[in-house]
Amino acid sequence: MTNSQLDQFYTIVRSDKALQDRLRIQVNLATVCRLAVQLGLEYGYSFTTKEVEATIYNQTQPWDTSRVFDTKTSSSQKNLN
């Protein structure tokens, strides 16, 4: 099941390089999810870290976790596009 608020926030992230950069510097999935929830709240959206994680793992959105952070080096050098 998708969360329309999460979908709407993702649309904002895709068009905002500053948000992409803030998410990109996170070193693991847990911190990406927590920051996504925090940023979503700042923009008036409500979703949980579990929803963000499920979205990434289930690919209910075209989110590619390798673009959020590099799982091989635990650094975040990839682009979120």
Backbone bond lengths (Angstrom), bond angles and torsions (degrees), N, CA, C in turn:
res aa  C-N    CA-C-N  psi(-1)  N-CA   C-N-CA  omega(-1)  CA-C   N-CA-C  phi
1 M - - - 1.446 - - 1.528 108.31 -
2 T 1.305 115.71 135.26 1.455 118.72 178.67 1.514 110.82 -94.60
3 N 1.291 116.14 156.67 1.446 123.03 176.59 1.518 106.24 -107.57
4 S 1.325 117.11 115.72 1.464 119.59 -175.43 1.521 111.67 -63.35
5 Q 1.339 117.97 -30.55 1.456 119.16 177.19 1.525 110.63 -68.01
6 L 1.316 116.62 -38.63 1.458 120.82 176.11 1.523 109.80 -64.98
7 D 1.324 117.51 -41.81 1.466 121.80 176.70 1.530 110.88 -59.06
8 Q 1.321 116.51 -44.39 1.462 120.82 -179.32 1.532 110.71 -66.08
9 F 1.324 116.87 -41.42 1.457 120.05 177.86 1.525 110.45 -63.79
10 Y 1.310 117.40 -41.45 1.463 121.15 178.68 1.531 110.49 -58.56
11 T 1.312 117.24 -39.16 1.469 121.28 177.54 1.525 110.27 -60.66
12 I 1.327 116.23 -40.95 1.468 119.87 177.65 1.527 110.54 -64.86
13 V 1.319 116.92 -44.59 1.464 121.07 -179.33 1.524 110.69 -59.35
14 R 1.310 115.97 -42.48 1.476 119.46 -178.93 1.519 112.53 -61.27
15 S 1.324 117.55 -25.91 1.468 119.64 -177.11 1.531 112.84 -104.13
16 D 1.324 118.07 3.93 1.465 121.14 -175.59 1.529 109.89 -125.26
17 K 1.327 116.01 103.90 1.467 120.92 -177.21 1.529 111.80 -61.48
18 A 1.321 118.15 -35.69 1.468 120.44 179.74 1.534 111.08 -62.58
19 L 1.331 117.22 -41.96 1.466 120.09 176.80 1.522 110.47 -66.05
20 Q 1.310 116.84 -41.45 1.463 120.58 177.72 1.523 110.14 -58.35
21 D 1.332 116.21 -44.58 1.461 120.39 179.92 1.523 111.74 -62.68
22 R 1.318 117.12 -41.43 1.472 120.44 179.20 1.528 111.49 -62.76
23 L 1.318 116.80 -39.18 1.465 120.03 178.37 1.520 111.10 -74.89
24 R 1.308 117.17 -36.64 1.461 122.36 -176.06 1.526 112.10 -62.74
25 I 1.324 118.42 -31.98 1.461 119.36 -175.35 1.526 113.40 -79.24
26 Q 1.305 118.04 -4.41 1.468 121.33 179.02 1.524 109.20 -72.31
27 V 1.329 116.37 144.95 1.460 120.19 -171.56 1.521 115.48 -96.54
28 N 1.339 117.20 -9.84 1.461 117.58 178.24 1.527 109.86 -154.44
29 L 1.302 115.32 170.06 1.456 121.34 -175.42 1.525 112.33 -60.85
30 A 1.319 117.58 -40.53 1.465 120.62 -178.15 1.522 111.24 -60.90
31 T 1.322 116.81 -43.65 1.471 118.78 -179.34 1.519 111.39 -71.79
32 V 1.318 117.92 -33.66 1.467 120.95 175.34 1.525 109.22 -61.69
33 C 1.325 116.73 -46.47 1.470 121.16 -178.69 1.520 111.50 -63.72
34 R 1.344 116.65 -44.91 1.469 119.57 179.70 1.526 111.11 -63.23
35 L 1.319 117.16 -43.41 1.461 120.18 179.52 1.522 110.89 -66.52
36 A 1.318 117.61 -39.37 1.468 120.31 177.94 1.521 110.97 -59.59
37 V 1.335 117.14 -41.90 1.465 121.05 177.92 1.526 110.12 -64.13
38 Q 1.333 116.45 -45.56 1.468 120.86 179.70 1.528 110.92 -61.05
39 L 1.319 116.85 -47.66 1.465 120.27 179.72 1.524 110.87 -65.20
40 G 1.322 116.15 -39.10 1.463 119.41 177.60 1.518 111.26 -58.71
41 L 1.326 116.49 -43.14 1.466 120.23 177.95 1.520 111.30 -62.15
42 E 1.336 116.81 -40.09 1.466 121.05 178.45 1.533 111.21 -61.02
43 Y 1.317 116.28 -28.59 1.459 121.09 -179.77 1.530 112.50 -97.60
44 G 1.323 116.38 5.93 1.464 120.71 175.78 1.515 115.15 88.87
45 Y 1.326 117.89 17.32 1.461 121.93 179.61 1.514 109.92 -108.54
46 S 1.318 116.14 152.16 1.459 120.66 -179.03 1.525 109.62 -129.55
47 F 1.326 114.92 118.80 1.465 122.22 174.72 1.517 107.05 -156.84
48 T 1.306 116.98 164.93 1.462 121.84 -175.11 1.525 111.49 -102.36
49 T 1.325 114.75 164.51 1.465 118.89 175.44 1.529 110.13 -63.37
50 K 1.322 116.71 -35.35 1.473 119.53 178.04 1.525 111.14 -63.86
51 E 1.337 117.33 -36.60 1.466 120.44 177.39 1.528 111.15 -67.46
52 V 1.325 116.17 -40.32 1.471 119.43 177.67 1.522 109.40 -63.38
53 E 1.320 116.54 -47.85 1.464 120.95 179.87 1.523 111.40 -60.56
54 A 1.325 117.10 -44.99 1.468 120.59 179.49 1.518 110.78 -62.82
55 T 1.316 116.58 -38.97 1.456 120.63 178.84 1.520 110.33 -62.05
56 I 1.326 115.88 -43.72 1.465 119.28 179.10 1.524 110.46 -65.00
57 Y 1.322 117.44 -50.21 1.463 120.36 -176.57 1.518 113.85 -70.06
58 N 1.296 117.98 -37.59 1.462 121.23 -177.37 1.516 112.85 -88.39
59 Q 1.307 116.33 -4.74 1.453 122.07 179.62 1.524 111.91 52.34
60 T 1.361 116.09 41.13 1.455 119.75 174.39 1.520 110.24 -74.90
61 Q 1.316 115.49 -14.29 1.462 124.26 170.45 1.524 105.16 -123.46
62 P 1.300 117.52 157.29 1.470 118.41 178.34 1.520 111.53 -78.43
63 W 1.335 117.76 47.22 1.460 121.21 179.00 1.512 108.18 -87.19
64 D 1.287 116.05 130.48 1.448 121.72 178.02 1.523 106.91 -110.72
65 T 1.322 117.43 109.95 1.458 119.74 -175.92 1.519 111.90 -60.64
66 S 1.318 118.69 -26.08 1.456 119.29 178.45 1.521 110.90 -67.03
67 R 1.318 116.94 -19.91 1.458 119.89 176.26 1.524 111.27 -83.65
68 V 1.304 116.98 -20.67 1.457 120.78 179.94 1.521 109.58 -83.95
69 F 1.322 116.38 -46.08 1.457 119.87 177.42 1.515 109.01 -151.63
70 D 1.307 115.94 153.86 1.451 122.30 -178.45 1.528 108.52 -89.17
71 T 1.322 116.63 108.95 1.455 120.52 -175.41 1.524 112.49 -70.95
72 K 1.322 118.85 -20.29 1.459 120.70 -179.22 1.525 111.89 -76.70
73 T 1.339 116.84 -35.89 1.457 119.54 -175.73 1.513 112.87 -113.62
74 S 1.331 117.51 -2.15 1.455 123.26 -176.06 1.519 111.97 57.60
75 S 1.316 116.51 22.86 1.455 119.87 171.63 1.509 107.39 -115.54
76 S 1.298 116.11 168.67 1.450 118.65 -174.45 1.514 110.53 -122.30
77 Q 1.292 114.63 84.02 1.446 120.65 -178.21 1.522 112.67 -105.28
78 K 1.316 117.60 -3.18 1.455 121.54 -177.26 1.514 110.59 -87.53
79 N 1.327 116.45 157.51 1.464 121.51 177.48 1.497 111.37 -88.30
80 L 1.312 117.80 147.28 1.458 124.22 173.51 1.514 105.76 -103.03
81 N 1.310 117.97 100.13 1.473 122.30 -178.84 1.500 110.35 -125.82
